[in-house]
Amino acid sequence: MELCITEIVDDGYSIDKEVVWLKCRTSSNNMVAFWGELGGPNRNIGSLRHQQLPVYLEISAPEDCIPTPWEKSEFNLSLSVPSNVGIYIDPER
């Protein structure tokens, strides 16, 4: 699955839940969240934080990124990408 990230909406963390996230808007105006463990390697989030926008990427396992009903209603997410799902950033676009 290919996406174009146009905006980083929220870059946050929760000590209580031991989670970090990067919530982004896509070129089709959908919301995508990239999740990781607090203190973990979080390669996806780290890679995206340092990109010049817009950034084009491919998600390796989109079937693992379906948001829960709660994530859809609470965060308006179209995709919820856990840290174990790899992304590939296309530097040519």
Secondary structure in CASP SS format (residue, H / E / C, confidence):
PFRMAT SS
TARGET T0000
AUTHOR 0000-0000-0000
METHOD secondary structure of the structure
MODEL  1
M C 1.00
E E 1.00
L E 1.00
C E 1.00
I E 1.00
T E 1.00
E E 1.00
I E 1.00
V E 1.00
D E 1.00
D E 1.00
G E 1.00
Y E 1.00
S E 1.00
I C 1.00
D C 1.00
K C 1.00
E C 1.00
V E 1.00
V E 1.00
W E 1.00
L E 1.00
K E 1.00
C E 1.00
R E 1.00
T E 1.00
S C 1.00
S C 1.00
N C 1.00
N C 1.00
M E 1.00
V E 1.00
A E 1.00
F E 1.00
W E 1.00
G E 1.00
E E 1.00
L C 1.00
G C 1.00
G C 1.00
P C 1.00
N C 1.00
R H 1.00
N H 1.00
I H 1.00
G H 1.00
S H 1.00
L H 1.00
R H 1.00
H C 1.00
Q C 1.00
Q C 1.00
L C 1.00
P C 1.00
V E 1.00
Y E 1.00
L E 1.00
E E 1.00
I E 1.00
S C 1.00
A C 1.00
P H 1.00
E H 1.00
D H 1.00
C C 1.00
I C 1.00
P C 1.00
T C 1.00
P H 1.00
W H 1.00
E H 1.00
K H 1.00
S H 1.00
E H 1.00
F H 1.00
N C 1.00
L E 1.00
S E 1.00
L E 1.00
S E 1.00
V E 1.00
P C 1.00
S C 1.00
N C 1.00
V C 1.00
G C 1.00
I E 1.00
Y E 1.00
I E 1.00
D C 1.00
P C 1.00
E C 1.00
R C 1.00
END
